[in-house]
Amino acid sequence: MNFKKSNINDELLWNQFLSGDDEAYAYIYKCYVQNLFSFGLQFTLDRELLKDCIQDVFIKIYKNRRNLGRTDNIRLYLFVALKSNLINVMRKKQSVYQMMESLDPLSTEEQNIEDAYISREEENIKQEILSRMLNELSPRQRKVIHYRFQENLSISEISLLMEINPQSVQNLLQRAIAKMKKTTRS
């Protein structure tokens, strides 16, 4: 089957994938891999780690497709899966790092020159990307603005991703927009 996003809804596409259609799986990957990468950059700048985690998500859903639940929003389903995977991987890395640090007192030395340079470059890139208005927002406000206006997620979808209730999402959005308006006036 030749898939075109405009003529197939997420629920039908997901159901085809769940029933074993490899073309549906390939189409899901093709459609959402870039969205997942952009989404994942909010949690880590380690692009290789991010690529690995995205790959893990797709491998897991493929291997476990007979046991997966149904969805009518594949992007949100994959976002939640990637966020969970990234959190788990980062926790494991952190605990391994802490274990190594306790074994090797030399690991607490300052970063080498190359690491410092890379960190500065990454910070410069981030600063160039951020606009004056977004710099005025809290991290949670920036996140809710990103989800709502760049990812076009609904209030309920944002609520699921941020693990807060929908009213809190609405409040964050309203405060962020008001703060952005105030920043443009000054």
MARVEXMI-381802 format. One line per 8 residues: number of its first residue (from 1); their letters; for each residue x, y, z of N, C-alpha, C, CB. Coordinates in nm, 4 decimals, padded with zeros to 6 digits. Glycine has a CB too. Layout:
<pts>
NUM> A> X/Y/Z/X/Y/Z/X/Y/Z/X/Y/Z; ...
</pts>
This chain:
<pts>
1> MNFKKSNI> 00.0845/-00.1188/00.0000/00.0000/00.0000/00.0000/00.0880/00.1238/00.0000/-00.0956/00.0005/00.1219; 00.0556/00.2205/-00.0805/00.1301/00.3456/-00.0862/00.0586/00.4473/00.0030/00.1427/00.3980/-00.2338; 00.1224/00.4831/00.1129/00.0592/00.5701/00.2115/00.0792/00.7159/00.1760/00.1142/00.5422/00.3505; -00.0245/00.7934/00.1976/-00.0166/00.9385/00.1881/-00.0848/00.9912/00.3127/-00.0836/00.9943/00.0552; -00.0133/01.0757/00.3865/-00.0637/01.1253/00.5151/-00.2023/01.1878/00.5010/00.0336/01.2278/00.5739; -00.2271/01.2529/00.3899/-00.3537/01.3237/00.3756/-00.4742/01.2294/00.3663/-00.3488/01.4117/00.2531; -00.4508/01.1046/00.3212/-00.5670/01.0190/00.3027/-00.5737/00.9019/00.4002/-00.5681/00.9670/00.1635; -00.4968/00.9070/00.5076/-00.5049/00.8016/00.6084/-00.4933/00.8666/00.7461/-00.3931/00.6934/00.5871
9> NDELLWNQ> -00.5837/00.8306/00.8360/-00.5758/00.8905/00.9692/-00.4852/00.8065/01.0592/-00.7171/00.9038/01.0317; -00.4434/00.8662/01.1688/-00.3490/00.7999/01.2601/-00.4035/00.6688/01.3136/-00.3151/00.8915/01.3762; -00.5310/00.6673/01.3474/-00.5886/00.5460/01.4053/-00.5823/00.4293/01.3066/-00.7340/00.5712/01.4481; -00.6182/00.4548/01.1824/-00.6142/00.3503/01.0794/-00.4705/00.3065/01.0526/-00.6797/00.4002/00.9489; -00.3798/00.4011/01.0400/-00.2391/00.3710/01.0158/-00.1815/00.2870/01.1298/-00.1584/00.5011/00.9993; -00.2097/00.3276/01.2529/-00.1596/00.2551/01.3706/-00.2161/00.1128/01.3744/-00.1967/00.3308/01.5008; -00.3446/00.1002/01.3452/-00.4073/-00.0326/01.3440/-00.3455/-00.1224/01.2371/-00.5585/-00.0199/01.3206; -00.3116/-00.0650/01.1222/-00.2458/-00.1439/01.0176/-00.1081/-00.1906/01.0654/-00.2325/-00.0613/00.8870
17> FLSGDDEA> -00.0366/-00.1008/01.1314/00.0938/-00.1367/01.1879/00.0782/-00.2476/01.2915/00.1615/-00.0133/01.2515; -00.0177/-00.2320/01.3818/-00.0390/-00.3321/01.4866/-00.0745/-00.4690/01.4290/-00.1492/-00.2860/01.5811; -00.1402/-00.4689/01.3144/-00.1794/-00.5964/01.2540/-00.0680/-00.6581/01.1686/-00.3037/-00.5769/01.1690; 00.0504/-00.5957/01.1692/00.1650/-00.6572/01.1024/00.2054/-00.5954/00.9705/00.1369/-00.7979/01.0800; 00.1474/-00.4840/00.9333/00.1795/-00.4205/00.8052/00.3131/-00.3455/00.8161/00.0655/-00.3232/00.7620; 00.4176/-00.4016/00.7553/00.5504/-00.3409/00.7615/00.5577/-00.2085/00.6848/00.6538/-00.4377/00.7065; 00.4764/-00.1943/00.5819/00.4738/-00.0663/00.5095/00.4185/00.0448/00.5987/00.3887/-00.0784/00.3808; 00.3206/00.0123/00.6797/00.2648/00.1102/00.7738/00.3724/00.1502/00.8751/00.1391/00.0522/00.8468
25> YAYIYKCY> 00.4477/00.0525/00.9229/00.5576/00.0799/01.0172/00.6613/00.1716/00.9527/00.6246/-00.0525/01.0636; 00.7012/00.1401/00.8293/00.8002/00.2220/00.7588/00.7472/00.3635/00.7374/00.8374/00.1579/00.6234; 00.6193/00.3738/00.7086/00.5588/00.5054/00.6869/00.5568/00.5865/00.8173/00.4153/00.4902/00.6311; 00.5241/00.5211/00.9268/00.5247/00.5879/01.0576/00.6650/00.6393/01.0871/00.4768/00.4913/01.1703; 00.7646/00.5559/01.0648/00.9030/00.5972/01.0888/00.9376/00.7192/01.0036/01.0006/00.4811/01.0584; 00.9083/00.7107/00.8760/00.9412/00.8191/00.7827/00.8721/00.9500/00.8230/00.9007/00.7800/00.6391; 00.7475/00.9400/00.8633/00.6697/01.0595/00.8983/00.7140/01.1253/01.0292/00.5239/01.0235/00.9080; 00.7585/01.0443/01.1251/00.7755/01.0988/01.2602/00.9187/01.1054/01.3110/00.6968/01.0185/01.3544
33> VQNLFSFG> 01.0143/01.0494/01.2407/01.1512/01.0465/01.2936/01.2068/01.1881/01.3124/01.2430/00.9660/01.1995; 01.1816/01.2791/01.2202/01.2324/01.4170/01.2338/01.1632/01.4898/01.3490/01.2120/01.4956/01.1021; 01.0322/01.4692/01.3630/00.9591/01.5308/01.4747/01.0161/01.4829/01.6080/00.8078/01.4978/01.4662; 01.0451/01.3535/01.6156/01.1006/01.2980/01.7392/01.2380/01.3564/01.7682/01.1092/01.1454/01.7304; 01.3186/01.3731/01.6664/01.4518/01.4287/01.6859/01.4417/01.5726/01.7394/01.5319/01.4253/01.5531; 01.3573/01.6533/01.6779/01.3379/01.7919/01.7241/01.2859/01.7949/01.8673/01.2404/01.8669/01.6313; 01.1903/01.7093/01.8959/01.1342/01.7007/02.0309/01.2417/01.6597/02.1308/01.0170/01.6007/02.0348; 01.3223/01.5610/02.0965/01.4255/01.5102/02.1860/01.5334/01.6106/02.2185/01.4878/01.3904/02.1271
41> LQFTLDRE> 01.5574/01.7067/02.1285/01.6600/01.8086/02.1535/01.6247/01.8975/02.2729/01.6793/01.8949/02.0290; 01.5005/01.8933/02.3156/01.4610/01.9683/02.4344/01.5158/01.9042/02.5614/01.3091/01.9783/02.4424; 01.5502/01.7763/02.5525/01.5950/01.7019/02.6695/01.7451/01.6772/02.6701/01.5228/01.5709/02.6770; 01.8063/01.6719/02.5530/01.9502/01.6478/02.5446/02.0060/01.7065/02.4160/01.9809/01.4973/02.5524; 02.1281/01.7555/02.4244/02.1980/01.8019/02.3046/02.2899/01.6931/02.2495/02.2790/01.9288/02.3355; 02.2931/01.5795/02.3164/02.3729/01.4655/02.2708/02.2980/01.3985/02.1558/02.4002/01.3636/02.3881; 02.3333/01.4378/02.0348/02.2617/01.3922/01.9163/02.2718/01.2410/01.8964/02.3147/01.4634/01.7939; 02.3864/01.1827/01.9281/02.4022/01.0374/01.9112/02.3149/00.9613/02.0110/02.5503/00.9966/01.9284
49> LLKDCIQD> 02.3125/01.0093/02.1341/02.2246/00.9490/02.2343/02.0796/00.9591/02.1897/02.2433/01.0169/02.3715; 02.0431/01.0743/02.1388/01.9067/01.0971/02.0929/01.8717/01.0034/01.9774/01.8885/01.2431/02.0501; 01.9614/00.9914/01.8803/01.9373/00.8998/01.7676/01.9207/00.7562/01.8178/02.0536/00.9074/01.6652; 02.0046/00.7159/01.9125/01.9946/00.5814/01.9693/01.8595/00.5604/02.0381/02.1089/00.5571/02.0689; 01.8165/00.6610/02.1134/01.6891/00.6489/02.1854/01.5707/00.6426/02.0885/01.6713/00.7669/02.2825; 01.5768/00.7203/01.9818/01.4698/00.7153/01.8814/01.4672/00.5771/01.8174/01.4894/00.8257/01.7728; 01.5850/00.5268/01.7846/01.5940/00.3928/01.7260/01.5364/00.2881/01.8226/01.7415/00.3588/01.6910; 01.5704/00.3027/01.9507/01.5175/00.2113/02.0523/01.3644/00.2139/02.0558/01.5737/00.2475/02.1904
57> VFIKIYKN> 01.3069/00.3336/02.0471/01.1612/00.3455/02.0491/01.1014/00.2685/01.9324/01.1180/00.4938/02.0437; 01.1578/00.2879/01.8134/01.1020/00.2197/01.6972/01.1240/00.0682/01.7032/01.1635/00.2758/01.5698; 01.2362/00.0264/01.7557/01.2610/-00.1180/01.7712/01.1621/-00.1774/01.8715/01.4075/-00.1444/01.8176; 01.1424/-00.1082/01.9834/01.0511/-00.1590/02.0861/00.9074/-00.1670/02.0365/01.0574/-00.0712/02.2095; 00.8631/-00.0634/01.9652/00.7238/-00.0702/01.9191/00.7080/-00.1795/01.8138/00.6784/00.0663/01.8618; 00.8114/-00.2008/01.7339/00.8031/-00.3073/01.6330/00.7982/-00.4452/01.6992/00.9232/-00.2994/01.5363; 00.8893/-00.4670/01.7944/00.8946/-00.5973/01.8611/00.7698/-00.6244/01.9440/01.0175/-00.6057/01.9498; 00.7121/-00.5206/02.0020/00.5986/-00.5372/02.0941/00.4648/-00.4986/02.0331/00.6213/-00.4552/02.2179
65> RRNLGRTD> 00.4568/-00.4872/01.9018/00.3347/-00.4340/01.8408/00.2103/-00.5160/01.8712/00.3523/-00.4253/01.6928; 00.2262/-00.6432/01.8960/00.1084/-00.7256/01.9276/00.0509/-00.6925/02.0651/00.1447/-00.8742/01.9215; 00.1313/-00.6297/02.1500/00.0879/-00.5974/02.2857/00.0605/-00.4486/02.3063/00.1919/-00.6431/02.3841; 00.0819/-00.3669/02.2031/00.0625/-00.2229/02.2172/-00.0850/-00.1865/02.2130/00.1377/-00.1482/02.1078; -00.1151/-00.0755/02.2782/-00.2521/-00.0261/02.2761/-00.2798/00.0531/02.1498/-00.2797/00.0596/02.3985; -00.4027/00.0846/02.1297/-00.4439/00.1624/02.0125/-00.4232/00.3107/02.0415/-00.5929/00.1336/01.9754; -00.4093/00.3891/01.9341/-00.3972/00.5339/01.9495/-00.4551/00.6022/01.8269/-00.2495/00.5757/01.9708; -00.5022/00.7233/01.8470/-00.5463/00.8036/01.7332/-00.4543/00.9247/01.7144/-00.6927/00.8497/01.7529
73> NIRLYLFV> -00.3409/00.9221/01.7890/-00.2417/01.0297/01.7767/-00.1019/00.9676/01.7871/-00.2630/01.1403/01.8877; -00.0494/00.9261/01.6744/00.0788/00.8563/01.6720/00.1917/00.9459/01.7225/00.1100/00.8074/01.5305; 00.1916/01.0716/01.6820/00.2986/01.1635/01.7233/00.3048/01.1744/01.8749/00.2774/01.3027/01.6614; 00.1926/01.1942/01.9393/00.1904/01.2045/02.0849/00.2364/01.0736/02.1480/00.0495/01.2414/02.1347; 00.1893/00.9613/02.0949/00.2286/00.8301/02.1448/00.3811/00.8157/02.1394/00.1601/00.7177/02.0626; 00.4405/00.8540/02.0258/00.5856/00.8430/02.0091/00.6603/00.9444/02.0966/00.6234/00.8631/01.8618; 00.6058/01.0651/02.1114/00.6681/01.1649/02.1993/00.6772/01.1127/02.3419/00.5890/01.2968/02.1964; 00.5681/01.0564/02.3909/00.5656/01.0038/02.5279/00.6654/00.8879/02.5412/00.4218/00.9568/02.5663
81> ALKSNLIN> 00.6692/00.8007/02.4409/00.7626/00.6875/02.4442/00.9079/00.7366/02.4427/00.7369/00.5929/02.3244; 00.9379/00.8357/02.3590/01.0747/00.8879/02.3523/01.1136/00.9571/02.4825/01.0892/00.9853/02.2347; 01.0243/01.0372/02.5369/01.0536/01.1058/02.6628/01.0844/01.0045/02.7726/00.9355/01.1958/02.7046; 01.0051/00.9010/02.7810/01.0257/00.7969/02.8809/01.1597/00.7265/02.8595/00.9110/00.6952/02.8765; 01.1892/00.6944/02.7349/01.3156/00.6275/02.7027/01.4349/00.7165/02.7376/01.3198/00.5895/02.5536; 01.4282/00.8438/02.7005/01.5374/00.9364/02.7319/01.5593/00.9488/02.8824/01.5085/01.0741/02.6723; 01.4513/00.9598/02.9567/01.4621/00.9709/03.1025/01.5293/00.8464/03.1603/01.3225/00.9911/03.1663; 01.4861/00.7290/03.1139/01.5460/00.6040/03.1629/01.6946/00.5959/03.1287/01.4724/00.4831/03.1039
89> VMRKKQSV> 01.7305/00.6294/03.0066/01.8706/00.6226/02.9640/01.9557/00.7225/03.0423/01.8824/00.6498/02.8124; 01.9026/00.8439/03.0609/01.9800/00.9456/03.1336/01.9959/00.9080/03.2803/01.9126/01.0830/03.1220; 01.8938/00.8463/03.3382/01.9058/00.7995/03.4775/02.0132/00.6929/03.4888/01.7711/00.7441/03.5286; 02.0146/00.5990/03.3944/02.1159/00.4939/03.3960/02.2551/00.5525/03.3794/02.0885/00.3913/03.2860; 02.2689/00.6466/03.2853/02.3993/00.7099/03.2641/02.4445/00.7829/03.3904/02.3933/00.8080/03.1449; 02.3496/00.8515/03.4549/02.3821/00.9261/03.5761/02.4273/00.8312/03.6861/02.2613/01.0086/03.6231; 02.3586/00.7191/03.7042/02.3976/00.6266/03.8110/02.5313/00.5604/03.7788/02.2889/00.5193/03.8320; 02.5586/00.5313/03.6511/02.6896/00.4759/03.6130/02.7976/00.5799/03.6394/02.6911/00.4324/03.4628
97> YQMMESLD> 02.7701/00.7057/03.6032/02.8670/00.8129/03.6262/02.8954/00.8282/03.7757/02.8153/00.9462/03.5675; 02.7908/00.8252/03.8568/02.8101/00.8388/04.0012/02.8911/00.7218/04.0567/02.6746/00.8478/04.0728; 02.8656/00.6014/04.0062/02.9399/00.4850/04.0506/03.0882/00.4989/04.0107/02.8786/00.3558/03.9908; 03.1130/00.5412/03.8870/03.2511/00.5585/03.8410/03.3213/00.6691/03.9191/03.2542/00.5902/03.6909; 03.2468/00.7755/03.9484/03.3034/00.8877/04.0223/03.3474/00.8433/04.1616/03.2016/01.0024/04.0324; 03.2697/00.7575/04.2235/03.3055/00.7108/04.3571/03.4269/00.6177/04.3538/03.1868/00.6393/04.4211; 03.4489/00.5518/04.2409/03.5642/00.4630/04.2284/03.6903/00.5351/04.1852/03.5338/00.3538/04.1310; 03.6745/00.6448/04.1125/03.7889/00.7141/04.0538/03.7892/00.8613/04.0941/03.7871/00.7008/03.9006
105> PLSTEEQN> 03.8687/00.8972/04.1931/03.8692/01.0366/04.2369/03.9195/01.1323/04.1299/03.9537/01.0509/04.3603; 03.9896/01.0838/04.0293/04.0402/01.1711/03.9239/03.9289/01.2172/03.8296/04.1487/01.0997/03.8448; 03.8148/01.1495/03.8305/03.7078/01.1855/03.7378/03.6410/01.3178/03.7742/03.6040/01.0756/03.7340; 03.6731/01.3759/03.8892/03.6137/01.5026/03.9284/03.6937/01.6224/03.8773/03.6019/01.5093/04.0789; 03.8028/01.5973/03.8020/03.8812/01.7074/03.7475/03.7971/01.7916/03.6526/04.0053/01.6544/03.6754; 03.8398/01.9150/03.6291/03.7686/02.0042/03.5378/03.7670/01.9471/03.3967/03.8326/02.1434/03.5378; 03.6723/01.9948/03.3171/03.6636/01.9500/03.1787/03.7917/01.9861/03.1050/03.5410/02.0122/03.1083; 03.8270/01.9038/03.0073/03.9439/01.9384/02.9275/03.9082/02.0514/02.8314/03.9964/01.8148/02.8498
113> IEDAYISR> 04.0066/02.1050/02.7636/03.9862/02.2225/02.6783/03.8860/02.1937/02.5675/04.1189/02.2681/02.6177; 03.8934/02.0762/02.5083/03.8007/02.0415/02.4001/03.6571/02.0384/02.4492/03.8375/01.9062/02.3395; 03.6334/01.9766/02.5641/03.4975/01.9714/02.6199/03.4466/02.1118/02.6515/03.4944/01.8840/02.7472; 03.5326/02.1952/02.7049/03.4936/02.3326/02.7372/03.4571/02.4088/02.6099/03.6075/02.4052/02.8123; 03.5358/02.3903/02.5045/03.5086/02.4568/02.3772/03.3743/02.4111/02.3206/03.6217/02.4285/02.2761; 03.3504/02.2821/02.3216/03.2243/02.2277/02.2706/03.1070/02.2821/02.3518/03.2257/02.0730/02.2748; 03.1224/02.2862/02.4825/03.0155/02.3393/02.5681/02.9859/02.4849/02.5360/03.0533/02.3254/02.7156; 03.0924/02.5657/02.5176/03.0737/02.7077/02.4827/03.0031/02.7221/02.3487/03.2092/02.7808/02.4784
121> EEENIKQE> 03.0422/02.6420/02.2501/02.9802/02.6493/02.1182/02.8322/02.6120/02.1243/03.0534/02.5575/02.0202; 02.8008/02.5067/02.1978/02.6612/02.4668/02.2128/02.5804/02.5784/02.2802/02.6510/02.3361/02.2943; 02.6391/02.6411/02.3797/02.5698/02.7494/02.4489/02.5479/02.8694/02.3565/02.6490/02.7923/02.5729; 02.6483/02.9016/02.2748/02.6340/03.0122/02.1787/02.5230/02.9850/02.0790/02.7655/03.0359/02.1040; 02.5151/02.8621/02.0308/02.4102/02.8255/01.9359/02.2732/02.8392/02.0012/02.4310/02.6816/01.8844; 02.2622/02.7905/02.1241/02.1336/02.8019/02.1942/02.0942/02.9482/02.2133/02.1403/02.7309/02.3307; 02.1915/03.0331/02.2485/02.1622/03.1742/02.2716/02.1175/03.2441/02.1443/02.2838/03.2442/02.3288; 02.1754/03.2067/02.0306/02.1359/03.2661/01.9032/01.9935/03.2274/01.8662/02.2319/03.2238/01.7927
129> ILSRMLNE> 01.9560/03.1063/01.8987/01.8235/03.0552/01.8628/01.7139/03.1210/01.9468/01.8187/02.9027/01.8805; 01.7427/03.1449/02.0719/01.6397/03.2002/02.1610/01.6129/03.3470/02.1298/01.6818/03.1848/02.3079; 01.4901/03.3823/02.1206/01.4544/03.5222/02.0956/01.4454/03.5976/02.2276/01.3204/03.5322/02.0185; 01.4402/03.7311/02.2171/01.4317/03.8158/02.3359/01.3076/03.7836/02.4187/01.4307/03.9631/02.2957; 01.1973/03.7620/02.3526/01.0734/03.7324/02.4257/01.0828/03.6015/02.5019/00.9554/03.7273/02.3298; 01.1340/03.4975/02.4383/01.1406/03.3673/02.5044/01.2373/03.3687/02.6218/01.1817/03.2599/02.4052; 01.3382/03.4545/02.6166/01.4326/03.4641/02.7285/01.3660/03.5150/02.8557/01.5484/03.5555/02.6916; 01.2552/03.5844/02.8391/01.1838/03.6378/02.9544/01.0957/03.5323/03.0231/01.0985/03.7559/02.9114
137> LSPRQRKV> 01.0741/03.4207/02.9557/00.9830/03.3188/03.0082/01.0550/03.2194/03.0981/00.9153/03.2449/02.8940; 00.9792/03.1595/03.1876/01.0333/03.0506/03.2694/01.0498/02.9274/03.1804/00.9399/03.0194/03.3923; 01.1286/02.8319/03.2239/01.1455/02.7104/03.1429/01.0132/02.6393/03.1130/01.2391/02.6145/03.2137; 00.9265/02.6325/03.2099/00.7974/02.5665/03.1871/00.7121/02.6452/03.0883/00.7218/02.5493/03.3197; 00.7202/02.7778/03.0955/00.6453/02.8603/03.0016/00.6996/02.8423/02.8596/00.6516/03.0085/03.0433; 00.8320/02.8369/02.8459/00.8921/02.8139/02.7138/00.8483/02.6783/02.6586/01.0469/02.8212/02.7218; 00.8473/02.5786/02.7451/00.8106/02.4434/02.7026/00.6655/02.4396/02.6548/00.8316/02.3428/02.8178; 00.5766/02.5014/02.7302/00.4351/02.4987/02.6930/00.4124/02.5781/02.5639/00.3477/02.5557/02.8074
145> IHYRFQEN> 00.4846/02.6881/02.5444/00.4754/02.7652/02.4202/00.5249/02.6807/02.3030/00.5573/02.8968/02.4307; 00.6363/02.6121/02.3231/00.6916/02.5256/02.2172/00.5915/02.4172/02.1781/00.8242/02.4608/02.2636; 00.5390/02.3474/02.2766/00.4450/02.2392/02.2484/00.3206/02.2908/02.1757/00.4045/02.1691/02.3783; 00.2692/02.4056/02.2224/00.1424/02.4560/02.1675/00.1593/02.5143/02.0275/00.0838/02.5620/02.2601; 00.2646/02.5944/02.0071/00.2750/02.6689/01.8829/00.3754/02.6117/01.7826/00.3116/02.8087/01.9135; 00.4717/02.5372/01.8285/00.5651/02.4768/01.7334/00.5286/02.3321/01.7030/00.7072/02.4839/01.7873; 00.4829/02.2607/01.8023/00.4432/02.1213/01.7811/00.2927/02.1077/01.7554/00.4829/02.0369/01.9020; 00.2177/02.2176/01.7730/00.0723/02.2203/01.7511/-00.0025/02.1143/01.8322/00.0423/02.2008/01.6038
153> LSISEISL> 00.0406/02.0953/01.9557/-00.0268/01.9995/02.0431/-00.1452/02.0656/02.1120/00.0711/01.9427/02.1475; -00.2446/01.9869/02.1438/-00.3612/02.0380/02.2154/-00.3265/02.0530/02.3642/-00.4842/01.9433/02.1962; -00.4141/02.1197/02.4351/-00.3949/02.1385/02.5794/-00.3867/02.0025/02.6491/-00.5103/02.2235/02.6397; -00.4740/01.9094/02.6123/-00.4722/01.7776/02.6773/-00.3448/01.7000/02.6434/-00.5954/01.6960/02.6357; -00.2947/01.7147/02.5209/-00.1701/01.6472/02.4832/-00.0515/01.7049/02.5612/-00.1455/01.6604/02.3310; -00.0487/01.8359/02.5749/00.0573/01.9014/02.6524/00.0492/01.8562/02.7981/00.0458/02.0566/02.6425; -00.0720/01.8459/02.8473/-00.0939/01.8008/02.9842/-00.0319/01.6630/03.0068/-00.2437/01.7973/03.0158; -00.0508/01.5735/02.9121/00.0078/01.4396/02.9216/00.1601/01.4445/02.9182/-00.0437/01.3514/02.8082
161> LMEINPQS> 00.2143/01.5217/02.8257/00.3604/01.5291/02.8114/00.4284/01.5917/02.9328/00.3961/01.6084/02.6872; 00.3681/01.6985/02.9848/00.4297/01.7696/03.0967/00.3892/01.7108/03.2317/00.3923/01.9167/03.0916; 00.2948/01.6181/03.2280/00.2474/01.5523/03.3491/00.1901/01.6513/03.4505/00.3603/01.4739/03.4125; 00.1101/01.7444/03.3968/00.0366/01.8401/03.4803/-00.1072/01.8438/03.4296/00.1026/01.9840/03.4766; -00.1977/01.9006/03.5095/-00.3379/01.8994/03.4672/-00.3629/02.0051/03.3583/-00.4308/01.9244/03.5887; -00.4679/01.9867/03.2796/-00.4963/02.0788/03.1684/-00.5132/02.2242/03.2114/-00.6206/02.0344/03.0968; -00.5709/02.2478/03.3278/-00.5881/02.3858/03.3736/-00.4524/02.4513/03.3984/-00.6737/02.3901/03.5019; -00.3562/02.3760/03.4508/-00.2216/02.4305/03.4720/-00.1560/02.4645/03.3387/-00.1341/02.3304/03.5501
169> VQNLLQRA> -00.1790/02.3825/03.2376/-00.1263/02.4115/03.1038/-00.1856/02.5424/03.0532/-00.1578/02.2955/03.0049; -00.3174/02.5554/03.0665/-00.3862/02.6771/03.0219/-00.3318/02.8000/03.0947/-00.5384/02.6647/03.0451; -00.3116/02.7873/03.2262/-00.2582/02.8989/03.3047/-00.1180/02.9359/03.2592/-00.2571/02.8640/03.4535; -00.0333/02.8344/03.2380/00.1030/02.8601/03.1901/00.1002/02.9319/03.0558/00.1821/02.7285/03.1780; 00.0153/02.8876/02.9660/00.0042/02.9511/02.8346/-00.0374/03.0969/02.8465/-00.0957/02.8757/02.7475; -00.1402/03.1226/02.9260/-00.1894/03.2594/02.9409/-00.0829/03.3508/03.0012/-00.3152/03.2611/03.0279; -00.0128/03.3027/03.1035/00.0930/03.3843/03.1660/00.2077/03.4086/03.0689/00.1460/03.3159/03.2936; 00.2446/03.3063/02.9932/00.3550/03.3199/02.8978/00.3199/03.4211/02.7895/00.3891/03.1836/02.8342
177> IAKMKKTT> 00.1989/03.4124/02.7370/00.1564/03.5056/02.6314/00.1513/03.6474/02.6857/00.0182/03.4654/02.5744; 00.0986/03.6637/02.8066/00.0937/03.7971/02.8677/00.2340/03.8526/02.8879/00.0191/03.7923/03.0022; 00.3273/03.7684/02.9329/00.4650/03.8118/02.9548/00.5321/03.8489/02.8225/00.5451/03.7018/03.0260; 00.5034/03.7717/02.7170/00.5603/03.8017/02.5860/00.5065/03.9347/02.5332/00.5293/03.6882/02.4867; 00.3782/03.9592/02.5525/00.3192/04.0862/02.5101/00.3825/04.2023/02.5855/00.1671/04.0853/02.5321; 00.4028/04.1833/02.7152/00.4635/04.2873/02.7975/00.6064/04.3160/02.7516/00.4623/04.2460/02.9456; 00.6809/04.2130/02.7145/00.8184/04.2279/02.6692/00.8231/04.3073/02.5387/00.8844/04.0901/02.6509; 00.7273/04.2861/02.4503/00.7283/04.3582/02.3220/00.6944/04.5053/02.3402/00.6297/04.2944/02.2240
185> RS> 00.6203/04.5382/02.4448/00.5852/04.6786/02.4699/00.7010/04.7571/02.5299/00.4651/04.6868/02.5626; 00.7917/04.6877/02.6009/00.8997/04.7609/02.6692/01.0234/04.7740/02.5830/00.9362/04.6919/02.7990
</pts>
